[in-house]
Amino acid sequence: MDKNINSYSILAGLVAPIFYIVLVSVLGLVEPNFSHKTDMMSILGGVKGIRGLVFNVGVVITGLLLIVFAYGLHQNINKGAGSKIGPILIVLAGLGLFGSAIFSCNTNCLNVIETRTTNGILHMISAFVAGSCLAISPFFIFFRMKKDPLWKKYRSFTLAIGVLSNLPGIVLWVSIFTVRIPEWEGVIQRLGLLFPFIWIFTLSLRQLVLKTSGR
């Protein structure tokens, strides 16, 4: 494997979580009346002007970083042998982020929440693909790790992340289509991304350690 590609994938996995968290935190801070507790992150993409553009471009960049990370993760567990489903799911999550940015919300995501338009539906589908694929991917990586002694110690952590990542998503999507709980939607959505991002960052650190030690 090209050592430069390996380095880029590790860097992508380290940068993606920090980049996205900073992006949402800063834009949420400067947006009037925006609450991280109650507001969905997609609302930032529906802001008119430069701030909405910055958010959507940032989401695309995050998606690209996830795709690069997925390639390196596949190569670095069992030297590329084994099921590709886990890495493919991470790639699909990255593509889902692309779609959610291209088909962004309008102001306050009214095209998703109230009067659903084609653009709003495509945004919702893209966001669902991104979130669900990212949440499910740890389960498949969990089985890959079993055959690699360098990754066995990370199996329990990966399985736990898989469980923790899916719980907020299930609650969020059920609430969207049934009885909404707007006072907590922002927190629930962020937890659904926080756990996978912790996992991605941790696995990237592990890959960095293996690379620097020559293993």
C-alpha positions as CSV (number, residue, x, y, z in Angstrom):
1,M,0.0,0.0,0.0
2,D,1.1,3.5,-0.8
3,K,2.5,5.0,2.5
4,N,1.3,8.4,1.5
5,I,-2.3,7.2,1.1
6,N,-2.0,5.5,4.5
7,S,-0.9,8.7,6.1
8,Y,-3.6,10.7,4.4
9,S,-6.3,8.2,5.7
10,I,-5.0,8.4,9.2
11,L,-4.9,12.2,9.1
12,A,-8.4,12.3,7.6
13,G,-9.7,10.2,10.5
14,L,-8.1,12.5,13.1
15,V,-9.2,15.7,11.4
16,A,-12.8,14.8,10.5
17,P,-14.3,14.6,14.0
18,I,-12.6,17.8,15.2
19,F,-13.3,19.7,12.0
20,Y,-17.0,18.9,12.1
21,I,-17.5,19.6,15.8
22,V,-15.7,22.9,15.5
23,L,-17.8,23.8,12.4
24,V,-21.1,23.1,14.1
25,S,-20.0,24.7,17.4
26,V,-18.8,28.0,15.9
27,L,-21.6,28.4,13.4
28,G,-24.1,27.6,16.1
29,L,-22.6,30.1,18.4
30,V,-22.8,33.0,15.9
31,E,-26.3,32.1,14.6
32,P,-28.9,34.2,16.5
33,N,-31.4,32.2,18.5
34,F,-29.8,28.9,17.6
35,S,-29.7,26.3,20.4
36,H,-27.5,23.1,20.4
37,K,-30.0,21.6,22.8
38,T,-33.1,21.9,20.6
39,D,-32.1,22.7,17.1
40,M,-31.1,20.2,14.4
41,M,-27.7,20.8,12.9
42,S,-29.2,20.9,9.4
43,I,-30.8,24.2,10.2
44,L,-27.3,25.8,9.9
45,G,-27.3,24.7,6.3
46,G,-30.5,26.6,5.6
47,V,-29.1,29.9,6.8
48,K,-29.0,32.5,4.0
49,G,-25.6,34.0,3.0
50,I,-22.1,32.9,3.7
51,R,-22.8,31.1,7.0
52,G,-25.1,28.6,5.3
53,L,-22.6,28.1,2.5
54,V,-19.7,27.6,4.9
55,F,-21.7,24.9,6.8
56,N,-22.7,23.0,3.6
57,V,-19.2,23.1,2.2
58,G,-17.9,21.9,5.6
59,V,-20.3,19.0,5.6
60,V,-19.0,18.0,2.1
61,I,-15.4,18.2,3.4
62,T,-16.3,16.0,6.4
63,G,-17.8,13.5,4.0
64,L,-14.7,13.4,1.9
65,L,-12.5,12.9,5.0
66,L,-14.7,10.0,6.0
67,I,-14.3,8.3,2.6
68,V,-10.5,8.7,2.8
69,F,-10.5,7.3,6.4
70,A,-12.6,4.3,5.3
71,Y,-10.0,3.3,2.6
72,G,-7.1,3.4,5.1
73,L,-9.1,1.6,7.8
74,H,-9.9,-1.2,5.3
75,Q,-6.2,-1.6,4.4
76,N,-5.0,-1.5,8.0
77,I,-7.2,-4.2,9.5
78,N,-6.1,-7.7,8.4
79,K,-4.0,-6.0,5.7
80,G,-7.1,-5.5,3.6
81,A,-8.4,-9.0,3.9
82,G,-12.0,-9.7,5.1
83,S,-15.4,-8.2,4.6
84,K,-15.5,-4.8,3.0
85,I,-19.0,-4.0,4.4
86,G,-17.8,-1.9,7.3
87,P,-15.6,0.4,5.2
88,I,-18.2,0.6,2.5
89,L,-20.8,1.8,5.1
90,I,-18.4,4.5,6.1
91,V,-18.0,5.5,2.5
92,L,-21.8,5.6,2.1
93,A,-22.0,7.8,5.2
94,G,-19.6,10.2,3.5
95,L,-21.7,10.2,0.4
96,G,-24.8,10.8,2.5
97,L,-23.1,13.9,3.9
98,F,-22.5,15.0,0.3
99,G,-26.2,14.6,-0.4
100,S,-27.4,16.3,2.8
101,A,-25.3,19.4,1.9
102,I,-26.3,19.5,-1.8
103,F,-30.0,19.1,-0.9
104,S,-29.7,21.4,2.1
105,C,-32.5,22.7,4.3
106,N,-34.2,26.0,3.7
107,T,-34.7,28.5,6.5
108,N,-35.4,26.6,9.8
109,C,-35.6,23.3,7.8
110,L,-39.3,24.0,7.0
111,N,-38.9,22.0,3.8
112,V,-38.2,18.9,6.0
113,I,-40.2,19.5,9.1
114,E,-43.5,21.2,8.0
115,T,-44.1,21.4,4.2
116,R,-41.9,18.6,2.8
117,T,-40.6,19.4,-0.6
118,T,-38.6,17.2,-3.0
119,N,-35.4,18.9,-1.9
120,G,-36.3,18.5,1.8
121,I,-37.1,14.8,1.3
122,L,-33.8,14.2,-0.4
123,H,-32.1,16.0,2.4
124,M,-33.8,13.8,4.9
125,I,-32.9,10.6,3.0
126,S,-29.3,11.7,2.6
127,A,-29.0,12.5,6.3
128,F,-30.6,9.2,7.2
129,V,-28.1,7.3,5.0
130,A,-25.2,9.2,6.6
131,G,-26.3,8.7,10.2
132,S,-27.4,5.1,9.9
133,C,-24.4,3.9,7.8
134,L,-22.0,5.5,10.2
135,A,-23.8,4.0,13.2
136,I,-24.0,0.5,11.8
137,S,-20.4,0.3,10.5
138,P,-18.8,-0.5,13.9
139,F,-20.6,-3.8,14.1
140,F,-19.0,-5.0,10.8
141,I,-15.6,-3.6,11.8
142,F,-16.0,-5.5,15.1
143,F,-16.0,-8.8,13.3
144,R,-13.0,-7.8,11.2
145,M,-10.9,-7.0,14.3
146,K,-11.4,-10.6,15.6
147,K,-8.9,-11.9,13.0
148,D,-6.3,-9.3,13.6
149,P,-4.2,-9.6,16.9
150,L,-3.2,-5.9,16.5
151,W,-6.9,-4.9,16.8
152,K,-8.4,-7.4,19.3
153,K,-8.2,-5.1,22.2
154,Y,-10.4,-2.6,20.4
155,R,-13.3,-5.1,19.7
156,S,-15.2,-4.4,22.9
157,F,-14.8,-0.6,22.5
158,T,-16.0,-0.9,18.8
159,L,-19.1,-3.0,19.8
160,A,-20.0,-0.6,22.6
161,I,-19.7,2.4,20.1
162,G,-22.0,0.5,17.7
163,V,-24.7,0.2,20.4
164,L,-24.3,3.7,21.7
165,S,-24.3,5.2,18.2
166,N,-27.6,3.6,17.2
167,L,-29.7,4.4,20.3
168,P,-29.9,8.2,19.7
169,G,-30.6,7.7,16.0
170,I,-33.5,5.3,16.7
171,V,-35.0,7.7,19.2
172,L,-34.6,10.7,16.9
173,W,-36.1,9.1,13.8
174,V,-39.0,7.6,15.7
175,S,-39.7,11.0,17.3
176,I,-39.6,12.8,13.9
177,F,-42.2,10.5,12.4
178,T,-44.4,10.1,15.5
179,V,-44.5,12.3,18.6
180,R,-41.7,14.9,18.3
181,I,-39.6,15.9,21.3
182,P,-38.2,19.2,20.0
183,E,-36.8,20.3,23.4
184,W,-34.2,17.5,23.1
185,E,-33.8,16.9,19.4
186,G,-30.6,18.8,19.1
187,V,-28.9,16.8,21.9
188,I,-30.1,13.5,20.6
189,Q,-28.9,14.2,17.1
190,R,-25.4,15.3,18.3
191,L,-25.0,12.2,20.5
192,G,-25.7,10.1,17.4
193,L,-22.7,11.6,15.7
194,L,-20.5,12.1,18.8
195,F,-20.1,8.4,19.5
196,P,-19.0,7.4,15.9
197,F,-16.7,10.4,15.8
198,I,-15.0,9.3,19.0
199,W,-14.6,5.8,17.5
200,I,-13.2,7.2,14.3
201,F,-10.7,9.4,16.1
202,T,-9.6,6.5,18.4
203,L,-9.1,4.1,15.5
204,S,-7.1,6.7,13.7
205,L,-4.9,7.2,16.7
206,R,-4.4,3.4,16.8
207,Q,-3.4,3.4,13.2
208,L,-1.0,6.2,13.8
209,V,0.6,4.2,16.7
210,L,1.0,1.1,14.5
211,K,2.4,3.2,11.6
212,T,5.0,4.9,13.8
213,S,6.0,1.7,15.4
214,G,6.4,0.0,12.0
215,R,3.8,-2.7,12.7
